[in-house]
Structures are given as structure tokens and as C-alpha cells.
Amino acid sequence: MSTAQKLLSVENLTKSYGGIHAVRGVSFALQAGEILALIGPNGAGKSTCFDMLNGQNVPDAGRVMLLGQDTTAKKPRAIWRLGVGRTFQITATFPTMTARENVQVALISHAGKLFNLWTSTSDFAQAEAGRLLDLVGMGADAERPCGELAYGDLKRLELAVALANQPKLLLMDEPTAGMAPRERIELMRLTADIARERSIGVLFTEHDMDVVFEHADRILVLNRGSLIAEGTPDEVRANRDVRAIYLGEGLLYDARHREGASP
Ligand code: ATP
């Protein structure tokens, strides 16, 4: 992979808390349109790693390059401006506003017009908000207040809000947390389809191995702060170190079990 094709490039990312090596010497790259999962047992360093990419945490050492720019230790807003969208474990929409208005706020913010909100820009991006809601299957709910929406719908709305920033990279921290199993697979399928179609790179952390092995193009496995494996779902599934960590916990998804499982 040449440097020009890399959307995100992480070199030797390192962070300690006192004697705890939360993240040690982690390096990886992500291409446009690629869906990359970051997995690992509890305390492996996933959140610390993620927060150093989105500017919420400053690494002790290492470098983060986004679209050829050094973004190490840049503030979250500066990183967002470069085209990094985020979704969170806990949904972050405005409950009294409609679904459409929530997307409009994101579009206006992206356009740098937030301070004129609802005055000169009240009609701003109405049509574009509608298009984004259609894209995530929420067109019929456009005029409903978010406070009335089901949890799964809020997650799809969040995706539309993240897309309003026209991201080149989406960072998704446990995007399917709190959802029913079927909804999880559907949300990630929707995300992956949109990302591939728009050449958006996606990095996501996830505890649900069904979601990970079904949708990731590649998987990074962290354990005790270090990257212990990296590869396609098949490569990672066959990796002995990974199996040792996950099989012991009964978590490693195996497609054969699923195919052979009785309903
Ligand atoms: P989980 O899946 O449980 O969310 P994780 O893989 O995201 O875990 P991190 O939250 O990144 O793991 O934590 C990695 C290690 O760093 C853990 O040992 C954790 O206790 C430690 N750690 C994380 N943040 C801090 C902090 N602010 N102060 C001290 N130790 C921390």
C-alpha cells in the first residue's frame, strides 16, 4: 500500500498510566473504503487507542497521520474539521428536535454557519437532510422528535448526523452497543454499504464478534496494550494467539458454528 492511498496511518502509538501500559507501540494503516475493526478483551487498550486518534487523549509517543497530515495531539474539533466523523456508545442527539432538524444542525455546523442557526439559515440543507435520512432508512421519520424514536432508529439517525460532515474517516466506538442482535448486524451492514459506496474508511471497536466477523474487511486484535494480530476475518479466526484469548472466554465467532446451528 503506498502512502498516497492511506487514509489513516498510525505509528508506534504509546500511552501509559503510571505503571500501566495501556497502549504500547501500536502501528496500523487504513485505506479509503475499508472497514477495520479494533477488538480485544476488556482493558486491552481499545478506548485509549481510539481516544488518541480522535484527539481526546494525547499519546506519550507515536504519530497519527490523517490524509497525509500529522494530527497527533490535535484537538477533537481540528480533527473533525479534517473530515473525521464519530459515533458514540451513547447516542448524542437533541431529543426535542425532529430527526430532520438534528441532521440539519450537523449540516449547518459542517458549513460553519452554526451561529446563524434558525435565523437566516432556517431552511438550510432541508433537502440534503432529507436525502441523508433516506439513505439510512429514516425518511419516514424525518418530522418526528428524536425523543420519540426507538433506540435502533436513533443509532441510524446518528449515522446520518455523522455523514453530514462528509467524513473521509468514521470512528465508531461500539456502534451497536445496547442494540438487539439482529439490529446490530443491520446497522453495521448499512454502515459498511454506505462507507464502501462513498469510499469512507471506518474504524470501529466492538464487543459483538458476530458484527465484527461479518462486516470487517480487516481486524486488529489488541491484548494488554499490544497488537497481537492483524488480518482478514479468516486469518484472525485462525490465529492461535487470538483463539487462546477469545476461546477461553467463549467469544470468538466461528462462521461454521453459525451455518451449522439449528434454528
Ligand atoms: P473495555 O473493552 O473494557 O472498554 P479497553 O480495551 O477499551 O477496555 P482501555 O479502557 O483503553 O481498554 O484501558 C486500557 C488499560 O488502561 C486498562 O488497564 C485501564 O484500566 C487503563 N486505563 C485507561 N484509562 C485510564 C486512566 N485514565 N487512568 C488510569 N488507567 C487507565
Residues whose N, C-alpha, C, O or C-beta is under 5 A from the ligand:
A	BS01	ATP	Y17 I20 A22 G40 P41 N42 G43 A44 G45 K46 S47 T48 C49
